[in-house]
Amino acid sequence: MRQDLGAVMAMVALGGGCAIDGPVESDGVAEAVPRSAPAAAMAAEGETMIHVGGICSQHFADPESKGGGALGHWAGVASVDAWVDQRASMGQAVADLSKTLDRQCRGDAWCYVYAYSNGGAVVSRTLAQQDAERWNILWVFTTASNEGGSELSGGLGAQAAAGLGLSCDLAARISPSDHRAGWNHNDTAGNQFYGIGGTDEWWYTGGLPDFFGGDANDGAVAVHSSAGLNDTYAVPDDDPWLCYTPEAHYDNHGVAYRCDGYDLDHHAMKMQGIWELGG
């Protein structure tokens, strides 16, 4: 049974509800508010959580991927590991995700989408370039999203990326210029994105050279990427950077739980959203 996002938000505000507790967002994205409910109550039978992994992986629970990756589990909701090949091209990744959404999110079936790292970019591009109206998506939750591209893609950054285990053909083509010009990020087919991001950078990516220009980052993606900002803004570390200037976010992109991010690196962020959602 479909759960209207507005109704879900109202239930969260009351600390209860019968669907996944939607990530809490204030008016616009001026301030993220921690969820009051101790755990996410899951919803009507027949809903599915689609899990999308990150760069160089083939699926979310890929034993070779950094950060591990176990599916979340919620009563009454099926968990699906989307087999999305992110080793060679974004086009292949979009095609793979589209097949999963066709199988799981049409007709009377409704889905949530949980995407990590470059998986956030794959979801964004898929919704913008495909006939997304055919899919029943309740909301998209991203963690450490690379929708805005990674400064570690290409050049000296490629050496650091390889050290992080991000060594595949596609890893060289996910820079901010690649991703930001690659599709219309404002076109989400009306689907709402909620994001969380980390702030614990590694010394070899946030030191010298500073690949991120002094911007807050998790060692692999900067604030502008994980926060869904519509430009590579250099947001001061002492600002609530995930909530930086509502107008600076892509359409239908908001912040979940907290504005200052998590003191976690890129790998550790993979499971953070699942824990926040009580799964």
Secondary structure, 3 states (H helix, E strand, C coil): CCCCHHHHHHHHHCCCCCCCCCCCCCCCCCCCCCCCCCCCCCCCCCEEEEEECCCCCCCCCCCCCCCCCCCCCECCEEEEECCCCCCCCHHHHHHHHHHHHHHHCCCCCEEEEEEECHHHHHHHHHHHHCCHHHCCEEEEEEECCCCCCCCCCCCCHHHHHHHCCCCCHHHHHCCHHHHHCCCCCCCCCCCCEEEECECCCCHHHHCCCCCCCCCCECCCCEHHHHCCECCCCCCCCCCCHHHCCHHHECCCEEECCCCCCECCCCCHHHCHHHHHCCC
